[in-house]
Every structure is written in C-alpha cells, then in structure tokens.
Amino acid sequence: MSSPQGDIALIGLAVMGQNLILNMNDHGFVVVAYNRTVSKVDDFLANEAKGTKVIGAKSLEDMVAKLKKPRRVMLLVKAGDAVDAFIDKLVPLLEKGDIIIDGGNSEYNDSIRRCKALKEKGMLFVGSGVSGGEDGARYGPSLMPGGAEDAWPAIKDIFQSISAKVGSEPCCDWVGPEGAGHFVKMVHNGIEYGDMQLICEAYSLMKDALGMSHDEMGKVLDTWNKSELESFLIEITRDILNFKDTDGKPLVEKILDSAGQKGTGKWTAISALDYGVPVTLIGEAVFARCLSSLKTERVAASKEISGPDPKFTGDKQSFINDIRQALYASKIVSYAQGFMLMRETAKEFKWKLNMGAIALMWRGGCIIRSVFLGNIKQAFDKNPDLSNLLLDSFFKTEIQKSQDAWRRVVSQAVLRGIPTPAFSTALAFFDGYRSENLPANLIQAQRDYFGAHTYERLDKPGTFVHTNWTGHGGNVSSTTYQA
C-alpha cells in the first residue's frame, strides 16, 4: 500500500465544502474529499476538481488511511446531530493526537462539550467559524478557529494560507479555547443581522419617505461605499438595488418581504440575555425578521390600522446625508455591543480573547467586513482593556459628529410612521450608556414594595435594605441575587 498523501480531509461536499477544498488545493495542500453520498465524490472529481490533486475517498476508513499523521479531518456538515454522528464514527478510526475540525455554524456550547469529550479520548477538537459565503470559501474566507490549542500548530499553515488577506495579514488567528471560535463566529453573525437590518431601514426611509427610485438609491449606496460606510454589505446592497428582472424592473421589488433566519442571530440575543449584556440592536434585528414573517397578519392589519403619511417634505439631499450618518452611528453601536458581549463571555469562561486580532479577522473575507474594523483593531491595540468602543477617542468623536443627524432621522421615522427598530434602539442604548443616572432607582423601589427584594442606598454603598412601604408590611426581605 502506498504511503498516505493527504494533508487534510474534508467531509461534506455542498458548495462551501467543495470551494474550501479547491481553495486548499490552490495553495498546494493535498485534500482527501469524502461525502456520505459517495456518488457526490465521483461527480466532484469528474467536474469541479478535475485536473487537481484532490483525492477521493469511498468510505471513512479509506479517507483516514489516505491521511498523513497527525490526521486532520474537517467537517462541513449541518450543525447539530450530524456533527456528533460523524465524530462518533471517526473516533474509532483515529489515534491520539489526531484532529477533528468542525467548520459548520455550530452552537458554541456544543463545541465546548465536543472539545472536552475528545480531550478525554486523547484527540484534539477545533471548532472554527468560517465566514464569507461560497465566494469567500473559494478565494479567501475569514476563519475563526478555537478549541484544543495543541491543534493550532498542525493546522495554522493550512488555515492562514487559505484565508483572506488584508495587506499581508491573514484574516485568521487562534481565537481561544473550547467553544471560543464558534462563539466569535456567532457574534459575527449577530452583528451581520444588525448590519443588514440597519441597511434595510435606510432603504425603507429612502423608498417610503423620500420616494426614491431603485436606480437613485443604487447611486446613493455607491457613494456611501466610498465613505466611512465602505463594506461588503453596502456593496452588495448597491448591486441588488441596481439588478433588473427580465422585464427591466428592479428584482428586489418582486421578493416576498418575509425574512428567514438560521438561528445564529437568535443565539447571540439569547447569550446576551444569559450574560446580562444589553445587545439591544442584534435583538431588535432578530425580532424585525420575526415580525416580517407575520406577512398575512400584517396585510390584514394594514387594512384596519392607519398611520401618518410617510412622505418627507423637507430637503431631500440633507435627509439622505442624515440617513448616512444615522446608519454609521448605529453601526458603531452594534459593533460596540458585540464586543461587549465577547468581553463578558470571555470573563465567564476565563477565555483570553484578543479583541484586536478578532477585528483583524473580520477585516477581510467575511460578510461584515468593513473599513472601520481597522479602527476597531487600532482601538484595542491602543488599549487592550478597553471596556467599550464608544469610549475610544476615534469612535467617541465619530458618534458625537453623527448624533444630531441620527436624532433627526429617528424623529422623522416616528413622525412618518416608518418602523426603524434598529436605528431607534441603537440611539436609546447610546443615550442610556452616556447617562450618569437612569430611572432604575424607581424599579428597585417597586421591586422592594411588592416583593421585599431590598435596594442599595446611595448614602450607604454595599448595604441592602428593605422598607416597610405600606406601614402594614413586614420587615423580612427576600434574598438579593443577580439573575
């Protein structure tokens, strides 16, 4: 039998898997391709992978036999049970020190569990976020690997070679232990939900308040993409607005306004609630998709409930500029909230996350890549312990410059009856965050009144007391705890 040739195996030949294999092949790595439906392997070798060094495998045993040691096996299969099923089948075929990489959109708690379970068997698990869609997979994705750190030297060359580059820097670095890679990818996807919702609100204001045509909006987006808003999502939105159907009319107008979701945005919002971090914009972006899916109810309600005339009558160009600034300021808040969540979770799990490195990983290849991620990297390079991006000198100045325009946009949206949940919640967070005093003192009094939950007195820090508010209540109080 000939000696093993394969540098890495990849299981799962859907579009992402195929493109990653071809990307690895381009960079000189010999990839062993396997799919549960073996005919897909033959089809792939006869078509997309024809003339490459890619090796096909007829079974998992065949695949493992073709790999050099330590064996590196990457899964690109549906998150959940399918990942566990493949791991269970692989473990008896592998040896101590071999590496299993999950490149799907797995929930980070699953990655924590898998990392621990494989460690007990002497194997190394890596849960890696892969972002950039099919194009990124083929020509350079953003990769966010985490898990068993001993695996990193064995996969670093492959991962950093195939990743996107910003200058000469690869958009891939080791994130942290256990589920850190998938956690960071989850937050990336949550920010992606927020970015998409913000752009949709800007679109809605231009279309409904200003009555702009899709061609006009496409030109505006093109201008924005040459500004501080330069990003992948602005770029593709411009292309979508300019795209015409066969009858010459904008295709986007013919798409049902009911948004789907795979769950990563929801997971981000749930994590934010679990750790008590106010990631309000991503939460609103998830709820906006949920509301969009109530299409039948909305159609019925639109005939029953009326609102104001959406048409804006002021200076059009000035309002477009205000929308641009509101989008920029809200986007800063979204990223600030995402980094707050990563910081808090890192504390919880005792992970050392390098925030500057994460910002760099997102600078290229991924869906949320945008020019100001460079500014985020600089902010964390300057101060690795930065508690909030809004306190960095660059972002503080930028948001101060934009806030008047931002307030005008949210006010006009309310007056015109155009829903802008993400713009509005971002502004409410900004105003809450910069407030020395919030009305939560009254909440504490209410809680103590009806539930004897106690409150802390300003003149006696650290002392929790209960007041007999009615005169006929008792003096026994509930235990104070953090939910």
N, C-alpha and C positions, 0 to 999 in steps of 0.2 A: 504493500500500500504506500502511495506517495505521501510525503510529509505535508502537514497542514499548511495551506497557503493563506487562509482568511485572516485579515486584521480585525474584523468585526462582523458580526451577523446582524441582520435586521429582519425582524418578524413583522409582517403587515404591509401588504403591497397596495394599499389605497394610494391616492395621489401624493400625500405627504411622504409616505414611506418610499415610494418609487423615486420621488425627487431628491430626498435625502441620500438615497443610495447613489444616484447619478452624481450628486454633488461630491460625495466621498470619493467616488471613482475618479472624478476630475482632479482631485487633489492627491492622487497616487495611492489610495488605500484600496486593498482588495476586500470587497464586501461579499458575504455569503447571504443570498436572499432566500427567504422562506415565507410561505403563506399557508394557512390552514387548508385552503382550497389549492392544491398543488398545481392545477392547470394554470393558475394565475402566474406561477413562477415561470412556466414554459412560455406563456404569452409574453411576459415581460422580457425574457431573454431573447425572444424571437423578434421583438419590436423595439421598445424604448431603449433596452440595454444591449441591443445588437452591436457588436464590434467593441464592447467594453471588456474590462477584466472581471466583471461581476460573475460570481459563481452561483449556480442554483443548487438548492437542497431539496431532496424528495421527502425528507422526514426530519424531525428534531434531532434524532440520533445522527443522521447524515450531516446535518448542519453543524452539530457540536464537533464531530470528527474532523471537519474541514477547517477548524479554528486553531490558530496559534495560541499558546498559553502566555499570560493568563487570558482565558477566553472572555471575550466581550460580546454580550448579546443585548441588542437594543430592541425594545418592544414599541411598536407604534400601532397599538390596537385600542379599541374602545375602552374608555376608563371604566373602572368597577370590576365586576366579576371576571371579565375576560383576562384582565391583567393577572389576577390571582390564579386563574386556571392555568395560564401559561407558566407562571412561576412554579406552581406545583408540579408541572410536567418537566420543567427544566432542572429543578434541584437534583433529582436522582442522576441526571446525566452530567452534571458539573462537579467540579472539585473545589476544595478550599482555595480561596484567593481569586476565584472566577468572579466576573462582574455582570450583574443584570441591571440594565438601564431602562427605566420607564420614561419614554418620551411623549406620552399622551397627556391629556389635560386631567390628570388625576387630582382628587381631593387631597390636600396636604396631610390630613390625619391618616389617610390610607398609606401614604409614603412613610410616615413616622412608624406605623405598625410594620410595614414590609421591611424597612431598614433594620428594625430590631429583630424580627423573625429570622432574616437571612444572616445577621451577625451571629446568632446562636448556632447556625449551621456552618460558620466559617466563611460565608460568602459575602460579597460586597454589593450593596444596593445603591443605585443612583436614581433619584427622581429628578428629571430635568424638564424645565419649561422649554418649549420650542415655539417661537413666535415668528410670524412673517407670512403665514399662509403658504400656498403652494409655490408662489414665486420666490419667497424667502427660503423655503426648504431647498429649492433648486440652486439658487445663486448666492445664498448667504443669509441664514436666519439669525435671530438673536437667541442665544442659548443660555439657560439659567440652571446649571447643574448643582444639586445638593445631595447630601446623604452621607455615605461612608467615605471619609476624606482620603483614606488609603487608596481609593479607586482613582482619584484625580490624576496622579502622575501617569497612569496607564491609559487614560482617555483624553488627557489635556491636548496632545498634539492633534488628534483627530478633530476634537470639538473646536479648538481655536482655528484650525486650518479651514474648516468648512463654514465658520460663522461669518457674518457681515463684518466689514471693517470700517472704522471711522479714522481716516488717515491710515496709520499703520496699526492702530489699536483694534484688537478683535472684540466684537460685541459678545464676549463670552468670558466668564471668570467663575471660579468656585464661589458659590453663594454661602453655603454653611451646612451644618449637619442635618441629619434626619429628613424632615419634610421641607426644609428651607427653600430648596429650588422650586418646588411646586407652590409653596406659599407665595413667593415673589412673583411667580407667573400668574397666580390667582389675582394678586393685587394689580399687576399689569393689566389683566383682563377687566378688572373692575374700573380702572382708570379709562380703559378703552370704552366701556359702556358710558362713562361720564362724558368723554370727549365727543362721542357720537351723538349723544342727546343734546349737548350744547350746540353742536353744529346744526342739528335739526331745528333747534329753537331759533337760531339765527336765520335759517332758511324760511321758517314759518313767518317770522316778522317781516322779512323782505317780500315774501309772496303775498301774505294776507294784509299786512298793514300798509306796505308800500305799493302793492300791486305790480311787482316787477316780473318781467318775463324770465324764463329759464336761461335764455341767452344772456340777458343782463346780469343775472345772478352768477352765471358762469364766469363772466368778466370780473365781477367783484371778487369772487373766490380766487381767481388767478392773481389779482393784485394782492390779496391777503397772503397768498402763498409766497410772495416776495418780501413779506414783512416779518415781524416777530412771531407771527402765526404759522410760519412755514412748517409744514408737517405732511406726513403721508396721508392722513385722513382729510385734510383740506384739499390736497392734490387730487385724491380720488373722487371727492365730492364735486370738485370742479368738472372732472371728466364725466361723472354721472349726469350732472345738470346739462352738459353740452350734448349728451348722447341722444340721438334721434331714433325713433322706431321706423319701420319700413314706410309708414305714411308721412314721415317728416316731422312728426310731433314728438315732444320730449317723452322718452320711455318711462321716466320716473313717475310721471302723472298717471300711468296705467297700472302701477303696482299697488296692491291692496295695502292699506295703512294699518296693518296688524303685525307687530314685530315679534319675531321668535327669539328664543334665548336657550343656551346650552346649560346654564347654571353657574358659571364661574363668577358672574356679577352678583348673583344671589348669595353665593358662598362668601364673597367679600363683605357684603352687607351683614350677613349673619355673624361673621368673625368680628366685625366692628361692634355689633351688639354684645357678643360674648365678652369682648375685652374692654367694653365701655369707651370706645373711641368714636367721636362724632363724625363718622364718614358719611355725612348727610347727602352729598352730591351723588355719590355712587348709589346710595339707597334710593334717591329720587329717580335716578336713571333706570333702575330696575323696575320701580313702580310705574314709571311712564310707559315701559313696554307692557306691563300687566294691563294698564288702562287702555293701551292701544288695542289689546286683544279683545276688548269688550265691544267689538265693532257693531254687532247687531243692536246692543243696548244703546250705544252712542248715537246710532242712526235714529232710533226711536226717540231718544231724549232730545235730539236736535230739533225735532218737530214740536216738542212740548215746552221746552225751556228756551227763552230768548236771552240775548245779551246785547252789549253795545255794538255799534258799527265798528268793525275792525280797522277801517281806513284811517291812516295817519295823515293829517293835513298840514303839518309843519314842513320844514326844509328837508327835502329827501336826502341830499348828499350828506348833510350834517348828521341825520339819523343813521345812515349807513355807517358812518365813521363811529358813532356811538355804539352801534351793534358790535363792530370790530373790537372796540375797547372792552365792552362787556364780556365778549367771548374770551378775550385774553385774560382778564381779571378772574373770571370764573374758572378758567383752565388752571391758573396758578393755584387757586383754592383746591381744586380737585387733586392736583399732584401733592399739595401740602398735606391734605387729608390722607392720601395713600401712604405717604412716607411716615405720617404719624402712626398709622396702623402697623406698618412694618416695625417701627421702633418699639411700640408697646408689645407686640407679639415676640420680638427678639428678647425683650426683658423676661417675658413669661416663660419662654423655653430655654433661656440662657444661651441664645444664639448670638454670635458676634457677626452682625450683618454690616458689610461695608457699603454704606449708602451711596458714596461717590461712585464706587465700582458698579453698583446696580444702575445708577443713572447712565453710566457709560454703556452698559449692556443694552440699554433701551435707546441709545442714540442712533442705532442703525439696524436694519433687518426686520425690526418688529412693527406691529401695527400702530403703536403710539409714538413711533419715532418722530421727534420734532426738534427744531433748532434750539429751543430753550432747555432741553435736557443737558446741554453743555453748561448752561448757567447753574443748573441744579448740581452738577458734578463739582463745579467751582465752589459753590456754597458749602458743600460737605468737605471738600479738600481744605478750605479755609478754616472750617470749624466742624470736625467730625462729630462733636457732641451737640450740634445744632438741634434745638428742641422743635423748631417749626420753621419751615421755609419762609413764612411770612415775616420772620424776624431777621432774615438775611438782608444785607443792605441793598443788593440788586432788586430782589423781589419786593421789598418794602417800598422802594422808590417806584417801581413799575405799577404796583397796585394803587399807590397814592395818586399817581398820574391818571389812572383809569377810573377812579371811583365815581367821579361826578357823572361821566358818561354812563357808567354801569347803573347808577341810581335812576338816571333819566330813562334808560331802556326798560328797567323793571317797572317803573311807574307807568310808562306808556303802555306796556304789555297789560298791566292790570286795568288801566282805563279803557283799553281797546278790547278787553276780553280774550286776549290771546294767551294760552297757557305757556308759561316759561318756568316749569318747576325747578330745573337745574340752575338757571340764572338766579332765580329768587332765593333758593336755599343756599347757594354759594354766598350771596350777599348777606343773608341772615347769619350765616356762620361767621363771616368776616366781622360783622357788627357785634356778634356775641363774643368773639375771640378778643376783640380790642376793648371790650367793656370791663372796667375795673369792678363794677357791681352789676349783678344780674338779679332778677326777682326771685331767685331760688330760696331766699330767706323766707318768703311767704310760703313756698312749698313745704319747707321744713316745719313751719308753724302749723300748717294744715295737717301734715302727717302726725305731728305730735298731738294735735287736737283730737283727731279721730282714732289714732292708733297708738298713742303714747310712745311714739318712735324716738323721742328725745331730739334735741338740737344742740348745736355748739354755740356758746355765747361769744360774741366778739371781744368782750372785756375779760373773758376767761378762756383763752385758747386751749384746746385739748380737753375741756371739761364739757361733758354731755349732760344736759339736764332735761327734766320733764316738768311741764307746768300744768297745774290743775286749772284748765281754761274756763270751765263752767262753774267751778265752785262746788260741784257735787260729784266730780270725778275722783278717782283715787290717785295715789302718788306712786303706784307701781308702774314701771316703764318696761317697754319691750327691749330686747337686746338690739344693739345697733350693729349692722353688718353691711358690707358692700355687696350689692347684687352683681 
